[in-house]
Amino acid sequence: MSSPSPTPVRAIYGFILYLAAYVIFVVYIVWAYVPDVLLEAVELSYLPQKYWAVAVPCYLCMLWLLAYPAWFGYIHLCTAPLDSTDLISDEYSQVPNTKSVICAESTPPLADISISDVNRKLYL
């Protein structure tokens, strides 16, 4: 079973990812800001156009901003309507069991509250 505690292997992977992120960032900055003449002098003539140095971060930002409304829409589509019987009970419902309570001050076990009990508390 895996645990979230730090281990030497995770430290090595983390350090390698840390270095790789900085190397990729430096390569990106060099590609974006150094003129093509200097890059061709070092025989780097097969790089993408400079347009993509600006376009890809802009696209990623817009994708990030549009991910929230898309996620909320997906959750809305997956949620049962308010008149659905699945909201009342389903195969995973837990019936409250008062016999398993050891003493009066203890916390009751986790269980679902019936819709009639909820309506009685809210509306009566």
C-alpha positions as CSV (number, residue, x, y, z in Angstrom):
1,M,0.0,0.0,0.0
2,S,1.4,3.4,-0.9
3,S,1.6,6.2,1.7
4,P,2.0,9.9,1.2
5,S,5.0,10.1,3.5
6,P,8.3,11.3,2.0
7,T,10.7,8.5,0.8
8,P,14.1,8.7,-0.9
9,V,12.7,7.6,-4.2
10,R,10.1,10.4,-4.1
11,A,12.8,12.9,-3.2
12,I,14.8,11.9,-6.2
13,Y,11.8,12.0,-8.6
14,G,10.8,15.4,-7.1
15,F,14.3,16.8,-7.6
16,I,14.5,15.5,-11.2
17,L,11.1,17.0,-12.0
18,Y,12.2,20.3,-10.3
19,L,15.3,20.4,-12.5
20,A,13.4,19.4,-15.6
21,A,10.9,22.2,-15.1
22,Y,13.7,24.8,-14.8
23,V,15.5,23.4,-17.9
24,I,12.3,23.4,-19.9
25,F,11.5,27.0,-18.8
26,V,15.0,28.2,-19.7
27,V,14.7,26.5,-23.2
28,Y,11.3,28.1,-23.7
29,I,12.6,31.6,-22.7
30,V,15.6,31.2,-25.0
31,W,13.4,30.1,-27.9
32,A,10.9,32.9,-27.3
33,Y,13.3,35.8,-26.9
34,V,16.5,35.0,-28.8
35,P,16.4,36.2,-32.4
36,D,16.2,33.5,-35.2
37,V,19.6,34.7,-36.6
38,L,21.4,33.7,-33.3
39,L,19.5,30.4,-33.1
40,E,20.4,29.5,-36.7
41,A,24.0,30.4,-35.9
42,V,23.9,27.6,-33.3
43,E,22.2,25.4,-36.0
44,L,18.8,25.4,-34.4
45,S,16.7,26.2,-37.5
46,Y,13.9,23.6,-37.0
47,L,12.2,25.2,-34.1
48,P,8.5,26.2,-34.3
49,Q,7.4,29.8,-35.1
50,K,7.7,32.5,-32.4
51,Y,3.9,32.9,-32.7
52,W,3.5,29.7,-30.7
53,A,5.6,31.1,-27.8
54,V,2.7,33.5,-27.2
55,A,-0.2,31.4,-28.5
56,V,0.2,28.3,-26.4
57,P,0.2,30.1,-23.0
58,C,-2.8,32.1,-24.1
59,Y,-4.6,28.9,-25.2
60,L,-3.7,27.2,-21.9
61,C,-5.0,30.2,-19.9
62,M,-8.3,30.2,-21.8
63,L,-8.6,26.4,-21.4
64,W,-8.1,26.8,-17.6
65,L,-10.7,29.5,-17.5
66,L,-13.2,27.6,-19.5
67,A,-12.6,24.4,-17.5
68,Y,-14.6,25.7,-14.5
69,P,-17.9,26.4,-16.4
70,A,-17.5,23.1,-18.3
71,W,-17.0,21.2,-15.0
72,F,-20.0,22.9,-13.4
73,G,-22.1,22.1,-16.5
74,Y,-20.9,18.4,-16.3
75,I,-21.9,18.2,-12.6
76,H,-25.3,19.8,-13.4
77,L,-25.9,17.2,-16.1
78,C,-24.9,14.3,-13.8
79,T,-27.1,15.5,-10.9
80,A,-30.5,13.9,-10.5
81,P,-33.5,16.2,-10.9
82,L,-35.3,17.3,-7.7
83,D,-38.4,15.1,-8.4
84,S,-36.2,11.9,-8.9
85,T,-36.8,9.0,-6.5
86,D,-33.0,8.5,-6.3
87,L,-32.9,11.5,-4.0
88,I,-35.1,9.8,-1.5
89,S,-33.3,6.5,-1.2
90,D,-31.1,4.2,-3.3
91,E,-29.2,0.9,-2.8
92,Y,-26.5,2.7,-0.8
93,S,-28.9,4.2,1.8
94,Q,-28.0,3.6,5.5
95,V,-31.0,3.2,7.8
96,P,-30.4,4.8,11.3
97,N,-29.8,2.1,13.9
98,T,-30.3,3.3,17.5
99,K,-29.4,-0.1,19.0
100,S,-25.7,0.3,18.1
101,V,-25.3,3.5,20.3
102,I,-23.3,2.6,23.4
103,C,-24.1,5.5,25.6
104,A,-26.2,8.6,25.3
105,E,-23.2,11.0,25.0
106,S,-21.6,9.1,22.1
107,T,-21.8,10.1,18.5
108,P,-24.4,8.1,16.6
109,P,-23.3,6.0,13.6
110,L,-23.4,7.5,10.1
111,A,-26.8,7.1,8.5
112,D,-29.2,8.7,6.1
113,I,-32.1,10.8,7.4
114,S,-35.4,9.9,5.8
115,I,-37.2,12.5,3.8
116,S,-40.2,12.5,6.2
117,D,-37.9,13.4,9.1
118,V,-36.3,16.2,7.2
119,N,-39.7,17.6,6.2
120,R,-41.0,17.3,9.7
121,K,-37.9,19.3,11.1
122,L,-38.0,21.9,8.3
123,Y,-41.7,22.5,7.8
124,L,-43.6,21.6,11.1
